[in-house]
């Protein structure tokens, strides 16, 4: 795989995407042109004029990436190779993309950083049981690889929330099936994620070897309370 590190809407060249039948008149939102905003909605616009879909990057059908129409997709990143040190824990990483564009080949090139929160899962925190294993598994999957990331929004910590694909593997799928993450049902209702967690529970793999593992969101809540105990009156 050639890592170009770009932002694009990605469709197979042989298929007409449902909403992009006239690409010469469509404006795409992209955070990689002009000034970069933290929120996708504030990014500058990239206007594609008289370019066919064969010039765009695309995800293989086997990854079954959702469409813009039915999933609230904001934009997609095709990253530069990921460094192991960029993985903070089992569900958070930092990636870089290049702002290079064929539409402006002489523009100043630079790498743009994105903090990514894996959508729909919650891995154990680093100091929790299986926190190290979750981080190590994520590193093993993505270290030195280029990623395709589908961005759906931004969380309150300024991280972009997305689905991560690496060489045809849906990363959240792998972590859930190996019992290294919870399905984060407060923020994601996808039935396939629920099924993958249930399968891991049934097989008692990973964190599910414990009959009642502590939930990471409860662990965080308890530790916040311990750091800031209520004042005595």
N, C-alpha and C positions, 0 to 999 in steps of 0.2 A: 504493500500500500504506500502510495506517495502522500506524505503529510504536507499539505499546503497551508493549513491553519487559517481557515476562512470562516466567514459567516455567510449562510445562503439558505434559501428555501430549496429543498432537495427532492427531486422526482426522477424516476427512471426515464431515460431518453425516449423509450418506445411507448410511453404512456402519456396521454394528455391529462394533466392534473385537473381535478374537478372544478377548481375556481380560477385556473390560470390559463384559460383557452386563448386569451389575447394578451400575451405577455408584453406587447409593445405599449400597452396603455395601463399597465399595472404598476403601482408604487409599492415597494417592499420596505418594511421597517428594518433597519439594520443599525446596530450600535457601532459599526466599524468605519463609519465615514463621517467626516467633519468632527465636531466635538462629541465625545462619548459621554452619555448620560448614565447614571446608575440604573434608572428604570428603562425597560424596553420602550415604553410609550414615549419617552422623551428623546429617543434616539433620532438621528437625522435620517432622511429618506434616501434610499438608493433606487433610482428610476431605471428600469431595464427597457431599452429601446431597440426594437427589432432584433432581439436575440432569441434564438430558439431554445427549447428545454435541453437540447443536447450540450449546451455550454454550461449547465449547472451541475453541481455535485449531487449525488443521489445515494440513498440507502438501499441495499439489496432488499428484494421482496421478503426474504427469509426473516428479516428483522421485524416485519409487520409494523413499521412506524406509522403512527396515526396521521391523519390528514389535517390540514389547517382548518377545514370546515367543522369537523366534529370533535375536536379535542382542545380547542383554545390555545393552539400552538402559537407562540410569539415569534420565535426565530430559532434557527439551528446553528450550532457551532461545529466546525470541523477543526479540531485542535492540532497544534504542534505536538510532538512526542511529550508524554507526561513524565515528570521526574518523580521518583518514589518519595522524595522529601516533600512533595506538594500534597501528599495525602495526610490530612489531619487526623482522621479517624475513619470508622467504617462507613460513614455516609457523607463525608465532606472532603472536598479536594479543591485544588487551585489549578486552573488550566490557562494556557496562553494561545492566542490566535494572532495571525498576522493581518495587518490592515491592507495588504497588497490587493489591488484590483486591476483586472485587465482594462477596465474603463478609465483608469488613471495610472498607467504603468510608470509614470515619471514622478509620482507623488512620493513624499518621504515615507519610507517603510518603518514600521515599528510594531512591537509585540504588545498586545493588549491583554491584561489579566482579568480573569473571571473567577470568582469564588463560587463553587457549585455545591448545592445541597441535593443529594439524591432524592428524587420525588417518590413519595409513597411508602418509604421505609424509615425505620428508626433503629439504628445499630446501637449496641451497648456502648456507653461512654468508655473512654480509655482505661479508667480505673475500675470498671465493673468487670465481673466475670465474662469472659469471651470478648471483651473490648479489644484486647490485643489481637486475638484471632481474627476478628472482623476486619481490623485495619490491615493485618498482614495479608488476608485474602484479597482485599481490594488492591493492595500494592501488587500482589502477584498477578492479578488480572490485567492491570493497566500500565505497569511500569515500562517506560520506553515506547508505549503504543500511542497511536493517534486515535482520538475518540470522536464519535459523532454524538452530539448532545442536543436533545430537543428541549428547548426552554419554554416553560409555561408561566413563569411569573417570578416574583422576588419576595423573599421572606423579610421579616422585621429586622434581621441582622444584615441586610444588604446582600445576601447570597442569592444567586439565581437558582431557581428550583427546576430540575429537569430530569429527563430519562437519559441514561448513559448507555451507549452501545460501544463495544470494543470487539473488532474482528467478528462481527455477526452475533456476538453474545450480548444479551440484555443483562446488564450488571445487576440490577435489582433482583431479577429472576434468580441469578446464581447465589446471591447472598441469602435470599429467603429460603431457597431449597436446601442450603447447607446449614440452616439454623443459626445464621449469624446476624439476623436482623428481624425486627418485628414489622408486621404490616401496620403502617401508621394510619389507622382508620379515622382519626380525627380530621385528617386532611386529604384522604384518598380512599375512595370506595370501590376501586376496581376489583371485580370478582376474581381475576386471575391472581392478583397478589394475595388475596385472602386464601385461595386454594393452595398456593405454594407454601404459605405459612402453615396451614393445616396439615399438609403432607409432611413437612419437616417435624411438626409436633408428633404426628403419628409414628414416624420413624425414630423419634427421640434422638435427633442429631443436633450437634452444636449446643446452643444454650438450652435446648429442650431436653437435654439429659437431666436437668434439674426439674423436679415436679412443679415448682412454682418460682420461676426466675423473676427477678425484680425488673419491672418495666423501666426503660430508660427515662421516660418523661416523669415518672414518679420519683426516680432517683434524683433527677435534676431539681424537682420541686422541693424535695426534702433537703438537699444540699443548699439551695437558696435560702430556705428557712433557717438552717443552722448558721449560715453566714450572717444573717440579719435577724436575730431573735427579737421578738417584740419587747418594747421598753416596759419595765415594771412601773406600776403606778401606786 
